Amino acid sequence: MASIEVGRVCVKTAGREAGEKCVILEIVDENFVEIVGNSVKNRRCNINHLEPIEKSIEVSNDLELVKKSLENL
């Protein structure tokens, strides 16, 4: 199974954005991470609501670049 780490691509499993891809930007603590995606708002998310997949991308301060990288997967 893929691990929770910065740059890991995940699929949301709960909430109104369930089924959408997102990227982990920052690990807040052992329960929460900050995520962003093309149809996922930049926000804090419980790691229990994420399903990490094998892919990961390079994370930068430019959120639009991160979203563009996520589109190309």
C-alpha distance (Angstrom), angle and dihedral (degrees) to the residues before:
residue distance angle dihedral
M1 . . .
A2 3.79 . .
S3 3.77 117.2 .
I4 3.78 131.8 -125.0
E5 3.82 105.5 -102.4
V6 3.79 139.5 136.6
G7 3.80 110.2 -76.2
R8 3.82 94.8 21.8
V9 3.80 114.2 138.9
C10 3.81 112.7 -131.5
V11 3.78 139.3 178.4
K12 3.81 117.1 -131.3
T13 3.81 111.7 -123.2
A14 3.81 100.6 -174.3
G15 3.78 139.8 41.9
R16 3.78 131.8 28.7
E17 3.82 90.7 -49.6
A18 3.84 93.4 55.7
G19 3.79 112.4 144.2
E20 3.81 94.2 25.2
K21 3.81 123.6 121.3
C22 3.79 119.9 -119.5
V23 3.80 140.1 167.8
I24 3.80 128.0 -127.6
L25 3.82 109.3 -119.7
E26 3.79 100.5 175.4
I27 3.79 139.5 0.0
V28 3.82 107.3 -125.9
D29 3.82 98.5 -177.2
E30 3.82 138.9 -42.8
N31 3.81 92.0 -62.6
F32 3.81 105.9 33.0
V33 3.81 138.6 53.1
E34 3.80 133.1 178.8
I35 3.81 112.8 -117.5
V36 3.79 139.8 -177.9
G37 3.80 134.3 -175.6
N38 3.79 142.8 161.3
S39 3.80 92.1 -91.2
V40 3.83 96.2 16.6
K41 3.80 119.8 86.6
N42 3.79 119.8 -125.5
R43 3.80 100.3 -98.1
R44 3.76 148.9 123.3
C45 3.81 115.0 -80.0
N46 3.80 134.8 -172.9
I47 3.81 109.6 -114.3
N48 3.83 88.6 -134.1
H49 3.82 86.8 68.0
L50 3.83 93.4 56.7
E51 3.80 131.6 79.6
P52 3.83 108.3 -159.5
I53 3.81 116.4 -144.6
E54 3.80 128.6 -157.5
K55 3.81 95.2 -98.5
S56 3.78 125.6 89.4
I57 3.81 133.3 178.1
E58 3.79 137.2 -158.3
V59 3.82 111.3 -90.2
S60 3.81 120.8 -146.3
N61 3.81 136.3 167.9
D62 3.82 89.3 -99.0
L63 3.83 103.9 89.4
E64 3.82 92.2 -171.5
L65 3.83 89.8 57.6
V66 3.82 90.1 50.1
K67 3.82 90.7 50.3
K68 3.80 90.7 48.4
S69 3.83 90.4 51.8
L70 3.80 89.8 50.4
E71 3.83 90.5 52.3
N72 3.81 90.9 56.7
L73 3.83 94.3 58.2
